[in-house]
Structures are given as structure tokens and as C-alpha cells.
Amino acid sequence: MKVAKLVESRRDNWRQLDELCAQMESSRRRRDPRMIVRFAGLYRSVCADLALAESYQLPPNTVAYLHKLVARAHSQLYRSRRFNFQWWKQELLYSVPPRLLADKTLWLAATLFWGMFIFSMILAAEFSLPGHAPPVPGYAERVLTEDVILQMEDSFAEPLGGRGIEVDLYMAGYYIFHNTGIGLKCFAAGMVFGVGGLFAVVFNAAFLGAAFGVMLRLYREGNPTGEHFFQFVTAHGPFELTAIVFSAAAGMRLGFSLIETNGLSRGESLYQAGKQAMPTMGAAIILFFLAAGIEGFISPSALPYGIKVLVAAISTAMLVFYIVMLGWPRQELAAGEGYRSPFEPASSSESLSPK
């Protein structure tokens, strides 16, 4: 009987928690910190009352009411957040571009990739002065192997004539899987103290550059295979190649953070680098999806080559505008706080969880 009277004396707490639940359910505005502290205290108190009521087998309607109240409060205390469109708009258009522009690791990866890509393409294309031998005879065969070159020539032997929509959809999904796989390998390699990322950047640049160089050589020789190749790769090339660079740069930032910790522990240094690398990897994922869509539907189509060149030019302009034009005026933000997830509270007042 004493327990029953004790629980009965707590009904005022139940009523207050019930009212706070109703208030929180009807409004999504930022919570007053004092209200949050009060809510958390009432929640713990009612949980204790429920345990007491069940232990002493109080009336079923009382136990059921407390169960319902605790569940209702729990859903408010640990509720999931809705997708915050405003946050993502702020991050993607305002915060991420200056971080990309100021990311020295990204510029290092880009310089290595495009420098090696162009160098490898020139060697594989066997450009030389009249009357002189190529600077590195057989370079493409050493990098790609003759089997890969023959496979490429066979793949682009026929002119592009388009495919059915079902095939385009299937291939777009395949390209997403295949290309993101390359990106994840570059990202993972970069985590090996950054050295693996450097190797991944140079290797992929040399391989892809050699492939472009071989096809450029065939095009110069009048072989239609080279023309078919460039008709296929031109449209989606800017997004896909840039995504590879972004992936490697994100991994390299994590890898370098294990070497240069700036006085932090390796775990804390890796955590801080992860927040800074996430926008780069997120941009890479978006670019891979965009490239796969173009590669699945536009690249293999019978559209005039001029249209595909226009798609590539627009893609390149979009990349320059996003990174340089949106990033340059607010570059000072890059030195500020790193990436913060939309599901991570900015302050204690935004979270209902007791600390």
C-alpha cells in the first residue's frame, strides 16, 4: 500500500511529462535547454516509476499508461532527424566549394594525375619529330599489354549506333558499380599513410593516359577505331576522371593525417582529417553517379560528336564554376570548422539526449 501511495504521489510528474511530449510533438523548433534538462529528468523518473509499478503489480491500467508515456517520451528523446534540405543546400553550395578549393591534398592529387595522364598519353601516342623514332618505343604495350590493346580495338571497332533503353539502364548501373569501385580502391589506397594514394593516382593516370594515347595514335593513322573511342569517352570523361582524383585525394588526406598529426593523437588527427575529407569524397560520389548517367545514355548513342563535345564542355564548366567560382569568394571558410554531419547536433540545445 505504501508503494501505491508513493506512485500516486508521482502523478504530477507524469502529467508534466505528458504535457512536454505534446508540446514537442506539435513543434519542431529548437528546444530551450532548460526544457530539455527538465524533460530528461522527468523521463528518468517515470522510467523508475514504471519499474516500481511492474515490480509491485499495480493495477494494469496504471502500468499500461506508464508504458505508453515512457514509449512516447523515448521517441522524443531519441527521435531520428528528418532530412534537412536547408542544411544540405548550405553545405553543398556554401561550405564545400571553399574547402575543395583550399584542399592542398586535392591539388596535389590533381597535379599528379593530370601531369602523368598527359605525359603517358604523349608517350603512347608516339609523337616524335619527323625522321626521329618515338621517345619510348613500345611504351603503350608495356603499360597496357598487347591483350588489353587488342581488346580495346575490338570493343570500338564498330561505330556507335545506340542501344535499347533496357541495355542503357543496365549499363548505367554497371558503370556506377564499376567506377565507384575504382574510386573506393583509390580512397582505400590513400589511407596507407598517403603513399598508397600517390601510387594509385600515378598508376591510374599512366594506364588511362596510355589508353587515350593508343587511340589517339590510331586516330592519326586513319583507323576508325580511334574515332569511335573518342566519340564514346568524350562526354563522360570530365566527371569520371575528376571523381577518381577526388577519391584519391580524400584517402590521401586520411593517410597523411597519420604521419603529420599537428600535436594530436593519431586517432584524433584521423578523426579531424575524416571530417575534412568527407566533402571531397561526397563530391566524388556525386560525380561518379553523374558520369555513369552520361556514360550509360549519351556516350554510346548515335548523337553527333559535336553534342557530346558540348556535354563535356558543360561538365567542365560546371566543375570550374562549383570549385573556383563558388569557392574563391569564401575561401576563408576552409580554415574554419571541418565537416559536420547533418545528424550531428551543433549544440546541446539541438539535442534531446542527456549528456
N, C-alpha and C positions, 0 to 999 in steps of 0.2 A: 504493500500500500504506500510505503514511503517513496518507493521508486516511481509509482504512478503519480504521486503528488509532485515529485521533482520534475518529471517530464511535463506535467501540466503547467508548471511554473515557467517552462521554456517556450510556451506557445507564442509569446510576444516576439521572440527571436524568429520563429517560423514565419510569423506574419511579415516581419521586416524583410526576411529573405525572399518571401513570395513577392513582395512589392518591388524589390530591387530587380528580381528576374523579369517581372512585367515591364519595368522601365527599360531594361537593357534590350529586351526583345522588340520593343517599339521604337528604339532609336539606335542608329549606328554611328552616332557622333563620338568623338574622343571622350573617354571616360575621365571623370575627376579622380585624381589619385586617392583622395580621401575616401571616395565612394568605393574604389577598388579594394582598399585595405579593409573597410568595413564589410564588404561583400565576402572577401576571403575568410575573415574571422567568423562570420555567420555560417559560412559553408562548412568550415571545420566543426563548428559547434553542433550544427544539425546532423552531420555525419556521426558524431558521438552520440547524439540523442537517438538516432536510428539504431545504432548498435545496442544501446541500452534497451530500447523498446523491444528488439528482437530477442535479446537475452532473457528478459523477464516476461516474454509472451504477453505484451499489452494487446488491447483489442485490435483485431485485424484491420479495421478501418484507419486507425491511427498509424499502424505500421505501413499500410498502403500509401497513406498520404505522405509520410516521410520519405518513402521510396521515390514517389513521384517528384517531391520537392528536391531531393538530392540529385536525381537524374536531370531535372530541369536546370539546377544551378551548375551541375557539372558541364552541361552542354554550353553554358555561357562562359564558364571559366576556361575550358579547353576547346572552345569552338574553333573551327577552321576558318581561315580568312577567304573572302571572295577574291576572284581575280581582279586585281587593281589596274584597270586600264589607264588611269591617270598616272599611276606610278610608272608603268612601262613606257608610256609616252614621254614622261620626264626623263627616264633613264636613256631610252634609245635615241632621242633627238637632242638632249641637252647634256647629259653626263658622259655617255660612252664615247662620242667622237673626240673630245679633247684628250681623253685617256688614251685612245688609239694613236692620236697624232703625237703625243708625248712619250709613247712607249718605245724606249730605246731598243728593247729586245725585238720588237716588231720591225723596226727599221733595220736592225742587223740581219734578221731573217730575210727581209725583202731584198736587201742589197746582195746578200749571198745568193739567194735563189735566182734573181733576175740576171745577176752578173754571170753565174755559172750557166744558166739557161741559154743566154745569148752566145756565150763562148762555146758551149757544146754544140749549139746549132750551127755556128760558123764552121767548126771543125767537121761536123758530119756532112754539111752541105758541100764540103771540099772546095771552098772558094780559094782561088790561087791566081797569081799573076800570069799573064799569057806566057807560055813557054816554060812555066815552072810547075813542079809537082805539088800536090796538096801538102800543107804543112804537117799533117799527121795522117798518112795514108792508112786506110782501113780503120779509122777511128770508130765509125758507126758500128762496124762489125764487132769490134772489141767491146763496146759498151752494150749494144743491144743483142748481139749474137745474130748469126745469119738466119736462124729459125724464126726469131721474132720479126726480122725484116721481111722475110717471105710471108709470114702470117699477116703482117700489115698490108703488104702489097695485094694479097688475096682478098682481104677484107674490103679494100677500097678500089678493087678492080672495076666494079660496075658503077655507073652513075647513080646518084641519089634520085630515087623516084617516089619517096614517101612510103608510109606503111599504114596499115589499118589502125583505127583508134584503139582497139584492144591491145595490139602489139605495142603501140606508143605508151599506153598506160603501164603495161608490164615492164617495158624497158625503163620508163621513168623511175619506177620502184626499184629496179635493179641498179640504176645509176646512183640513187640515194644510198642504197646499201653498200655499193662498191666504193663510191667516192668518200663517203663518211668513214668507211673502213680505212682508207688511206690517211684521212685526216686524224683519226684516232691513233693510228700507228705513229704518225709524226708527233702527236701530242705525247704519247707514252714514251717515245724515244727521247724527247726533250727533257723528261723528268730524270734521266740518267745524268745528273749533275750538269745538264745543259749540253754536254759533249755529244750525247746521242741525238739531240735535236739538230746540232750543227751537221752531223753526218747525214741525218735524214733529209735536211734541206739540200745539201750538196748532191746527194745521191739522186733524189727525185728530179732536181734541176738538170743534172747531167743526162739522166735517162730520157726525160721528156724533151730536152733540148736536142738530143741526138735523134729522137723520133721525128721532130719537126724538121731537123736538118736533112735527114734522109728523104723525106717527102718533098722538101724544097729542091733538093738535087734532082729528083725525078721530074718535078715540075719544070725545071730549067732545061731538062733533056727532052721535054715534049711528051713525057709519059703522062697519060690522063689520070693515072693513079694519084699523082701528087695533087692535081686539081681537085679530085673528088675528096681527098683528105682535108684540104683546107676549106672546102665547102661544108664539111661536117664539123670541124673543130672551131671555126671562127666565132660562131655566135655564142657558144657557152664558155669559151676559153677564159675570158676575163674573170668571171665569177669563180670558176673552178680552180684556176691557178692561184688566185688571191686567197681562196679558202685554205688551200694547202699551206701557204705562207703563214696565215693566221694561226692555224692549228699548231704548226711547229713552234711559232713564237710563244704561244700560250704555254706549251710544255717546257720550253727553254726557260721561261721566267720562273717556273716552279723549280727546275733543276738548278738554276743559278742561285736561287734563294738558299739552297742547302750549302753552298760554298761561301757566299757573301751574306752573312746574317745581320750585319749592321748592329752588332751587340745584342741581338735577340737570341733566344734559344732556337735550335733548328726547327722545332715544332712550331713555335710562334712565327718564325720567319717564313716557313712554308704556308702557314695559315694566312698571313698578310699577303704573300705573293699570290695565293689562290684567289683572294678577293680581287686583286688587280688583274689577274689573268682571265677571270670569268667573262668580262665583257668581250675580250678578244676571241675566246672560244665560242661564246654565244654568237658573235658576228660570223665566225667561220661556219657554224651550223646553218645559219640563215643562208649564207652564200652557197653552201652545198645543195640546199633544197632548191634555190633559185636556178643554179646551174643544171641540176637534174631535170627540172621542168623544161628548160630550154633545150637540153640535150635530148630529151625524150620526144618533144613535139616539133621543135623548129629545126634543129640541126639536121635530122635525117630527111626533112621534107624536100620537095622539089621547088621550093621558093627560090626566086632569083638570088644570086650571090650578093647582089647589092643590098638586099633586105637583111641578109644575115650580117653583113658588114655593119649596117645601121644598128642592128641589135647589139653587136659588140661595142660599137661606139657609144650607144646609150648606156650600156652596162658600165663601161669605163668611166663615163661622165658621172654616173650615179656614185661610183666608188670615190671619185675625186671630190665630188660635192659633199658626200657624207663625212669623209675623214678630214678633208682640208677645209672646206668652206664652213661646215658646221663646227669643226674642231678648233680652228685657228682663233676666232674671236674670244673663246672661253678656255683657252689652253691652260690658264692658271688654275682651273678646277682640277686638272690632272694631278696637281701636287697635293690635293686635299684628301679627304677620306676616301678609302677604296670602295669597291663594290659592296653594296648591302642588299641582300635578298629582300624581295617584297614581303616575304613571310617572316622576316626578322624585325622585331619591333624597334622603332627609332628611339624610344624612351620607355621608361617604366609606365608612363601614363597610357601607352598604347597597348599594353599587355594586361591581361586579367590574371596571369599566372603569378602567384605569390613568390617572391624571391627568398 
